[in-house]
Amino acid sequence: MSSPAPFIRAQQLVKKFPGVTALSDVSFDVAAGEIHALCGENGAGKSTLIKLLSGIHPHGSYDGEFFVSDVPARFVGIADAARVGISVIYQELALVDEMTVAENIYLGSEPLRWTGLVDWSKMRRQAQTLLDQFQVDLDADARVGDLGVGQKQLVEIVKALGKNSKVLILDEPTAALAEHEVQVLLNILRDLRRRGIACIYISHKLEEVFAIADRITVLRDGCSIATLKASETNRSEVIAKMVGREISDLFPRRAAQVGDVVLDVEHLSVGDTLGRTRLHDVSFQLRAGEVLGIGGLMGAGRTELLMHLFGAWGHRKSGTVSLQGKTLPQADPVKALRSGLALVSEDRRRYGLVLEEPIGFNLSLSSLQEVTQHGLVNRSAEARRNREIYEALQVKATGLEAIVGRLSGGNQQKVVIGKALLTHPQVVMLDEPTRGIDVGAKIEIYELINRLTAEGKAVLLVSSELPELIGMSDRILMLNAGRIGGSFSRAEATQEKLMQAAVAASTELGIGAR
């Protein structure tokens, strides 16, 4: 039985920017009713390829050729791609929160009455029909701003399908989704496959790739390295092709010599701006040379805990926080930094970086006083210090003057971590440090954690990925609705035990942990 003819076929695509070759030789194809995964490290060329296929990079701005239904594509903009059935769903969703689900689905293509006015009832009817057709349990009249991230993702998909899309390109679609939302999304994609709709699926999460993809194309350094049937390969082979080398241990934790207690949290309860208690009687200790993992479901209070310890969120109702034997005041990030506590926030683009500024500017932000005398910045001392951390973290960029917003996610994360390390912290709090970065960059972050603990620093590691928590933590605390649901040593921890602690009824929780 012959394979179905490809709907999209790309041949030797080359895309260059000033001083950079983003795609140097990319060939691949996707057939109707196929889910084709694109895998590669940050900077491998995935984003550039998406922009080329969707018309953002117009014909003539690149070399090589691609075909849609065997017809050469000559897109001059995204409208041309949409007309032949290509839709892209980006990680940053393009929805208007103030509008309803129906209004978002038909934004720009609203059904009109003969008078030229929008036919609101028809639009709502058609939107609800689409939602029901694709088994999306949402009300067409619901306000999008009231939906969760996973529901918004589904609205984007229905919006694309309402345009009779033949190919959906999904860029890291599950990066911000909870586990149950991921399963809903994957089931919808399987249904689309049965309907003959093709999907190009881009994700760093290889467990999802192998759960959903028919074929996998690996990109590295702008080249298509291989296209493999998912049923005939494995994670190790895909990772090796992505990074160009074998990786024997995905979580290379090396235990360090554990020292004295550096962070002591006693019976901490914290309220939000409305006075609601969000953290309840949380107690734990963190020692020098130790990685303490913090897990839990979305809304469990993981980020709130770290933000409060740093002084950037919440009103302390009771309890104490001591850093190296001294009480740490609340609501004062400057004093937290100067006391030896650093935070790498979950949303690096929003809270960690000034995207339009260069790497050097960002690295210095939290520690500028160290290279300032009499109100003037010593530029040579600043550059020397920034160069050292830039090289130590192996940031892949053209230099310290490169604009941070143009770097890959993994390199942006290195800059955020570098900024924190320049404050000379004793405790480093990492909130989802590997979210949205590729496996090679993840290994580099893990090795950095090892170096920090070998130097006697302590690490608080928040992660929603249970294998990462188990693989990189010496101990693990699971939060459940703002309380500690369980405390586990590395030897005790299993995914089943951690998940049980995360979802256990509050009456069963142990609320203190040591």
C-alpha positions in Angstrom: 0.0 0.0 0.0 1.5 3.3 -1.1 1.8 6.3 1.3 -0.6 9.2 0.8 0.7 12.0 -1.3 2.2 14.9 0.8 0.0 17.9 1.3 3.1 20.0 2.1 6.5 19.2 0.6 9.6 21.3 1.4 12.9 20.9 -0.6 16.2 22.3 0.5 14.9 25.4 2.2 17.6 28.1 3.0 16.8 31.3 5.0 19.5 33.8 5.9 19.4 36.9 8.1 22.3 39.4 8.4 25.2 37.4 9.9 23.1 34.3 10.6 21.9 31.3 8.5 18.7 30.2 10.2 17.9 27.4 7.7 20.7 25.9 5.7 19.1 22.8 4.2 15.6 21.7 5.3 13.5 19.1 3.5 10.5 17.4 4.8 6.8 16.6 4.0 3.5 16.1 5.7 0.6 14.1 4.4 -3.1 14.7 4.9 -4.3 13.0 8.1 -0.7 12.8 9.5 0.7 14.2 12.7 4.3 15.1 11.9 6.5 16.3 14.8 9.3 18.8 14.4 12.0 18.4 17.1 15.2 20.3 17.7 17.1 22.4 20.2 16.3 26.1 20.5 17.9 27.8 17.6 17.7 24.7 15.4 15.4 26.6 12.9 11.9 25.5 13.9 10.5 29.0 14.4 12.0 30.2 11.1 10.5 27.2 9.3 7.0 27.9 10.7 7.2 31.6 9.6 8.3 30.5 6.1 5.5 27.9 5.7 2.9 30.4 7.0 3.9 33.3 4.7 5.5 35.5 7.3 8.8 35.1 5.4 7.5 35.7 1.9 8.5 33.9 -1.3 11.7 35.4 -2.6 13.2 36.0 0.9 14.5 32.4 1.0 16.0 29.8 -1.3 14.6 26.4 -2.0 11.0 25.5 -2.7 8.0 24.2 -1.0 4.8 22.9 -2.5 1.2 22.7 -1.3 -0.8 19.8 -3.0 2.1 19.7 -5.5 1.6 23.3 -6.5 4.6 25.6 -5.9 3.9 28.0 -3.0 4.5 31.7 -3.7 3.1 33.2 -0.5 3.6 36.9 0.0 1.8 37.0 3.3 -0.1 35.0 5.9 -3.4 35.5 4.0 -2.0 33.4 1.1 -1.1 30.6 3.5 -4.6 30.7 5.1 -6.3 30.6 1.7 -4.7 27.2 0.9 -5.5 25.8 4.4 -2.4 26.4 6.5 -3.1 27.7 10.0 -0.5 28.3 12.8 -1.4 28.2 16.5 1.4 29.9 18.4 2.4 29.4 22.1 1.4 33.1 22.6 -2.3 32.9 21.9 -3.9 35.5 19.6 -7.2 35.9 21.4 -9.1 39.0 22.7 -10.0 38.4 26.3 -12.9 40.9 26.3 -14.7 39.1 23.5 -16.8 36.0 23.6 -15.7 32.6 22.2 -17.9 33.1 19.1 -16.5 36.6 18.5 -13.0 35.3 18.7 -13.7 32.4 16.3 -15.1 34.7 13.7 -12.9 37.8 14.3 -12.2 39.3 10.9 -14.7 37.0 9.1 -18.0 37.8 10.9 -21.2 36.6 9.0 -23.1 39.7 7.8 -26.7 40.6 7.2 -27.8 42.1 3.8 -27.5 45.5 5.6 -23.8 45.0 6.1 -24.2 44.6 9.9 -22.9 41.6 11.8 -25.4 38.8 12.1 -24.8 38.1 15.8 -27.2 35.2 16.2 -25.9 33.4 13.1 -22.3 33.9 14.3 -23.2 32.4 17.7 -25.0 29.5 16.1 -22.2 28.7 13.7 -19.6 28.9 16.5 -21.6 26.6 18.8 -21.9 24.1 15.9 -18.2 24.2 15.4 -17.5 23.6 19.1 -19.9 20.7 19.2 -18.5 19.3 16.0 -15.0 19.0 17.5 -16.4 18.0 20.9 -15.1 21.1 22.7 -17.2 21.6 25.8 -17.5 25.4 25.8 -20.3 27.9 25.5 -20.0 30.1 22.4 -21.2 33.1 24.6 -18.5 32.6 27.3 -16.0 35.4 27.7 -12.6 34.3 26.6 -10.9 36.2 29.5 -12.8 33.9 31.9 -11.4 30.7 30.4 -8.4 28.7 31.5 -5.3 28.5 29.3 -6.2 25.0 28.1 -9.7 26.2 27.1 -8.2 29.2 25.3 -5.9 26.8 23.4 -9.0 24.8 22.2 -10.7 28.1 21.1 -7.6 28.8 18.9 -7.9 25.4 17.4 -11.6 25.7 16.6 -10.9 29.2 15.2 -8.4 27.7 12.8 -10.7 24.8 11.9 -13.5 27.2 11.2 -11.4 28.5 8.3 -11.4 25.0 6.8 -7.8 24.5 7.6 -6.1 21.5 6.1 -2.9 21.8 8.1 -2.6 22.9 11.7 0.9 24.0 12.8 1.1 23.9 16.6 4.0 25.6 18.3 4.6 24.3 21.8 0.9 23.9 22.4 1.1 22.3 25.8 3.8 24.6 27.4 1.3 26.2 29.8 -1.3 23.4 30.1 -2.0 21.2 33.0 -1.7 17.4 32.5 -5.5 16.8 32.1 -5.6 19.7 29.5 -2.7 18.1 27.6 -4.7 14.9 27.3 -7.8 16.7 26.0 -5.7 18.5 23.4 -4.0 15.2 22.2 -7.4 13.5 21.9 -8.6 16.4 19.7 -5.6 16.1 17.5 -6.2 12.3 17.2 -9.7 13.1 16.1 -8.5 15.6 13.5 -6.2 13.0 12.1 -9.2 10.7 11.6 -10.9 13.5 9.8 -7.9 13.9 7.4 -6.5 17.1 8.8 -2.7 17.2 9.0 -0.8 18.6 12.0 2.8 19.8 12.3 3.5 19.4 16.0 6.4 21.2 17.6 7.3 20.3 21.2 10.3 19.8 23.5 8.3 17.2 25.4 9.3 14.0 23.8 6.7 11.9 25.8 4.0 13.9 24.0 5.7 13.6 20.6 5.8 9.8 20.9 2.2 9.7 22.2 0.8 11.6 19.2 3.2 11.7 16.2 3.3 9.4 13.1 6.7 10.7 12.0 9.4 12.9 13.5 11.7 15.2 11.7 14.8 16.3 13.6 16.3 19.8 13.0 19.8 20.7 14.1 21.7 23.9 13.2 19.2 24.8 10.5 19.4 21.4 8.8 16.9 18.5 8.6 19.0 15.7 10.1 16.5 12.8 9.8 12.8 11.9 9.3 11.9 8.9 11.4 8.7 6.9 11.9 7.8 7.3 15.6 7.0 3.6 15.9 10.5 2.7 14.7 12.6 5.0 16.9 13.0 6.0 20.5 13.7 9.0 22.8 17.4 8.2 23.0 17.9 8.2 19.2 15.9 11.4 18.7 17.8 13.2 21.5 21.1 12.1 20.0 20.2 13.5 16.6 18.9 16.7 18.2 22.1 17.5 20.1 24.6 15.6 17.9 25.8 13.3 20.7 24.6 10.6 23.0 23.2 11.6 26.3 23.2 8.7 28.7 21.6 10.5 31.7 18.7 13.0 31.2 18.9 14.0 34.9 22.6 14.1 35.8 22.2 15.0 39.5 25.4 14.7 41.5 24.8 14.9 45.2 27.0 17.4 47.1 28.2 17.6 50.7 25.2 18.8 52.7 26.0 21.5 55.2 24.2 23.7 57.7 20.7 25.0 57.4 20.6 28.2 55.3 16.9 28.7 54.9 14.4 28.0 57.7 10.7 28.5 57.1 8.5 28.1 60.2 4.7 27.8 60.1 4.3 30.3 57.2 0.8 31.4 56.3 0.4 34.0 53.6 -2.7 35.9 52.2 -3.2 37.6 48.9 -4.4 41.1 48.2 -8.0 40.2 48.9 -7.1 38.7 52.3 -7.6 35.1 51.3 -5.0 32.7 52.8 -3.1 31.1 49.9 -0.3 29.4 51.9 -1.2 27.5 55.1 1.3 26.7 57.9 4.2 25.8 55.6 7.4 24.7 57.3 10.7 23.3 55.9 14.4 23.7 56.1 17.0 23.9 53.2 20.7 23.1 53.7 23.8 24.2 51.9 24.6 21.9 49.0 21.1 20.6 48.8 18.4 20.7 46.1 14.9 20.8 47.6 12.2 20.2 44.9 8.8 21.8 45.2 6.0 20.1 43.3 2.2 20.3 43.1 -0.6 20.9 40.6 -1.4 24.3 39.1 -2.7 26.6 41.8 -1.1 24.6 44.6 1.0 27.7 45.7 4.4 26.8 44.3 5.1 30.1 42.6 3.4 32.1 45.4 5.8 30.4 47.9 8.9 31.5 46.1 7.6 34.9 45.3 6.8 35.5 49.0 10.2 34.3 50.2 11.7 36.8 47.7 9.5 39.5 49.1 7.5 40.1 45.9 4.1 38.7 46.7 1.6 38.3 49.6 0.9 39.5 53.1 2.5 37.3 55.8 -0.2 36.4 58.3 2.0 34.2 60.5 5.3 32.4 60.7 8.9 33.3 60.1 11.5 33.0 57.4 15.2 32.9 58.4 18.1 33.1 56.0 21.5 32.1 57.4 20.2 32.6 60.9 18.7 36.0 60.4 15.0 36.8 60.1 14.2 37.8 56.5 11.8 40.8 56.3 8.7 40.4 54.0 8.0 42.5 50.9 11.5 43.6 50.3 13.2 42.0 47.2 16.2 44.3 47.5 17.0 43.1 51.1 16.3 39.5 50.0 18.9 39.9 47.2 21.5 41.5 49.5 20.9 38.8 52.1 21.8 36.1 49.7 18.4 35.0 48.2 17.9 35.1 44.4 14.9 34.2 42.3 14.7 33.0 38.7 11.0 33.6 38.0 8.7 31.3 36.0 7.9 33.9 33.3 11.3 35.0 32.2 10.0 37.2 29.4 7.7 39.1 31.7 9.6 39.3 35.0 13.2 38.3 34.3 14.3 40.3 31.2 14.1 43.6 29.5 13.6 42.1 26.1 14.6 45.1 23.9 17.9 45.6 25.8 21.2 43.7 25.2 22.5 40.8 27.2 25.0 42.9 29.2 22.4 45.3 30.3 20.2 42.5 31.6 23.0 40.7 33.3 23.9 43.7 35.4 20.3 44.7 36.5 20.3 43.1 39.9 23.9 43.8 40.9 24.7 47.1 39.4 25.8 48.6 42.7 28.8 46.3 42.7 30.3 48.1 39.7 29.1 51.6 40.6 31.3 54.2 42.4 30.1 57.7 43.3 27.0 57.2 41.3 28.9 56.3 38.1 29.0 52.8 36.5 32.5 51.5 35.9 31.8 50.2 32.4 35.1 48.2 32.0 34.5 46.4 35.3 30.9 45.7 34.3 31.9 44.4 30.9 34.7 42.2 32.4 32.3 40.7 35.0 29.5 40.2 32.5 31.9 38.5 30.1 33.0 36.0 32.7 29.4 34.8 33.5 28.4 35.0 29.8 31.3 32.6 29.0 30.8 30.4 32.0 27.1 29.8 31.1 28.0 29.3 27.5 25.3 31.7 26.2 25.0 31.2 22.4 24.9 34.7 21.0 27.0 37.1 18.9 28.2 38.9 22.1 27.1 40.9 25.1 25.5 43.5 22.8 23.0 41.0 21.3 19.4 41.9 22.1 17.9 39.5 24.6 14.5 39.3 23.0 16.1 37.8 19.9 17.7 34.9 21.7 16.3 31.3 21.9 14.4 30.4 25.1 17.3 28.4 26.5 19.7 31.3 26.1 17.3 33.8 27.5 17.1 31.5 30.6 20.8 31.4 30.9 20.8 35.2 31.0 18.2 35.3 33.7 20.2 32.8 35.8 23.4 34.7 35.1 21.7 37.9 36.4 20.8 36.1 39.6 24.2 34.5 40.1 26.0 37.9 39.8 24.3 38.8 43.1 26.4 36.1 44.8 23.4 34.3 46.4 23.5 31.5 49.0 20.1 30.3 48.1 18.9 30.1 44.4 15.2 29.7 43.8 14.4 28.3 40.4 10.8 28.4 39.3 10.2 26.1 36.2 13.8 26.8 35.0 13.5 24.3 32.0 10.0 25.2 30.8 10.0 25.8 27.0 13.7 24.9 26.4 15.2 22.0 24.5 16.8 18.9 26.0 20.4 20.1 25.3 19.7 23.4 27.2 18.0 21.4 30.0 21.1 19.3 30.5 23.2 22.5 30.8 20.8 23.9 33.4 21.0 20.6 35.4 24.8 20.8 35.3 24.7 24.3 36.5 22.5 23.2 39.5 25.2 20.6 40.2 27.9 23.3 40.1 25.9 25.5 42.5 25.4 22.8 45.1 29.1 21.7 44.7 30.0 25.3 45.7 27.9 25.0 48.8 24.9 26.9 47.6 21.3 25.7 48.2 18.7 25.4 45.5 14.9 25.5 45.7 13.6 23.9 42.5 10.0 24.3 41.4 8.9 22.0 38.5 5.7 20.7 37.2 7.5 17.8 35.5 7.6 14.9 38.0 10.6 13.1 36.3 12.6 16.3 36.6 11.7 16.7 40.3 12.7 13.1 41.0 15.8 13.2 38.9 17.3 16.5 40.2 16.1 16.8 43.8 17.6 15.5 47.0 14.3 15.9 48.8 10.8 16.8 47.5 7.9 18.7 49.1 4.5 18.4 47.3 2.1 21.3 47.8 -1.6 20.8 47.8 -3.9 23.9 47.9 -1.2 25.9 49.7 -0.3 23.2 52.2 2.4 20.6 52.3 0.9 17.4 51.1 3.9 15.2 51.6 7.7 15.2 52.1 9.9 12.6 50.3 13.6 11.7 50.1 15.1 11.0 46.7 15.0 7.3 47.4 11.3 7.3 48.5 10.0 9.5 45.6 8.0 7.9 42.8 5.6 9.6 40.4 2.7 7.8 41.9 3.5 8.9 45.5 4.1 12.5 44.4 0.9 12.7 42.5 -1.0 11.1 45.4 0.4 13.8 47.7 -0.6 16.5 45.2 -4.2 15.5 45.0 -4.9 14.1 48.4 -7.9 15.5 50.3 -6.9 18.4 52.6 -8.0 16.5 55.7 -5.4 13.9 54.9 -2.5 16.3 54.5 0.5 16.6 56.8 1.0 20.4 57.0 4.5 20.4 58.4 7.6 19.0 56.9 11.2 18.8 57.9 
